[in-house]
Amino acid sequence: MAKNNAKLVAILSYITIIGWVIALILHQQNKTALGGFHLRQALLLMIAGLLSMIPMLGMILGIVLFVFWILGLVSAIQGKQKELPLIGHYAQEWFKSI
């Protein structure tokens, strides 16, 4: 059951901020490496998404972040801990407490 919970947390992490919060609550009840990994990746994606509101930078960044989101979600569905390109290692370093 723990593996299914870990995968559920990983997938929910990428499904809007509400999904991320639900995933965080589930993760706090049963911490797993997979769940924590994807919570950190998704959090950095959401924070970076705020930058996409900047004119001119927003469109390009939005496309890049969408691709990263797809990569993260696919990794979560597969149950793998694959860092996002360029930013994944920062997520793991900056959000260690999750």
C-alpha positions in Angstrom: 0.0 0.0 0.0 2.9 2.4 0.7 4.1 2.2 -2.9 0.6 3.0 -4.2 0.4 5.9 -1.8 3.8 7.2 -2.9 2.7 7.1 -6.5 -0.6 8.8 -5.7 1.3 11.6 -3.9 3.7 11.9 -6.8 0.9 12.2 -9.4 -1.2 14.6 -7.3 1.7 16.9 -6.8 1.4 18.0 -10.4 -2.4 18.5 -10.4 -2.9 22.1 -9.5 -2.1 23.8 -6.2 -5.1 21.9 -4.6 -3.7 18.6 -5.7 -0.3 19.6 -4.3 -1.7 20.5 -0.9 -3.6 17.2 -0.8 -0.4 15.3 -1.8 1.5 17.1 1.0 -1.1 16.1 3.6 -1.0 12.5 2.4 2.8 12.6 2.4 2.9 13.9 6.0 0.8 10.8 7.0 3.1 8.3 5.2 6.4 9.8 4.1 8.1 8.2 1.1 11.1 9.1 -1.0 9.1 9.1 -4.2 6.3 11.4 -2.8 8.8 13.9 -1.3 10.8 14.0 -4.5 7.8 14.9 -6.7 6.4 17.3 -4.1 9.7 19.3 -4.3 9.8 19.2 -8.1 6.2 20.3 -8.5 6.6 23.1 -5.9 9.5 24.6 -7.8 7.5 24.4 -11.1 4.6 26.3 -9.4 7.0 29.0 -8.1 8.6 29.3 -11.5 5.2 29.5 -13.0 4.7 32.8 -11.3 7.5 34.2 -13.4 5.6 33.3 -16.5 3.3 36.3 -15.7 6.1 38.7 -16.7 5.4 40.0 -20.2 7.7 38.8 -23.0 9.4 36.3 -20.8 6.1 34.7 -19.9 5.2 33.0 -23.2 8.6 31.3 -23.6 8.8 30.4 -19.9 5.3 29.2 -20.0 6.0 26.8 -22.8 9.2 25.5 -21.1 7.4 25.0 -17.8 4.6 23.2 -19.5 7.1 20.7 -21.1 8.8 20.3 -17.6 5.3 19.7 -16.1 4.7 16.9 -18.6 8.1 15.4 -17.9 7.5 15.5 -14.2 4.0 14.0 -14.4 5.2 11.2 -16.7 8.0 10.4 -14.3 5.5 10.4 -11.4 3.2 8.0 -13.3 6.1 5.7 -14.0 7.1 5.8 -10.3 10.5 7.2 -11.1 12.6 9.9 -9.5 13.9 11.7 -12.5 14.9 15.3 -12.0 13.5 18.0 -14.2 16.0 19.5 -16.7 17.9 22.6 -15.5 15.9 23.1 -12.3 15.3 19.7 -10.8 18.4 19.6 -8.7 17.5 23.0 -7.2 14.1 21.7 -6.1 15.7 18.8 -4.3 18.3 21.1 -2.6 16.0 24.1 -1.7 13.0 22.1 -0.4 14.8 19.3 1.5 12.4 19.7 4.4 9.4 18.4 2.4 
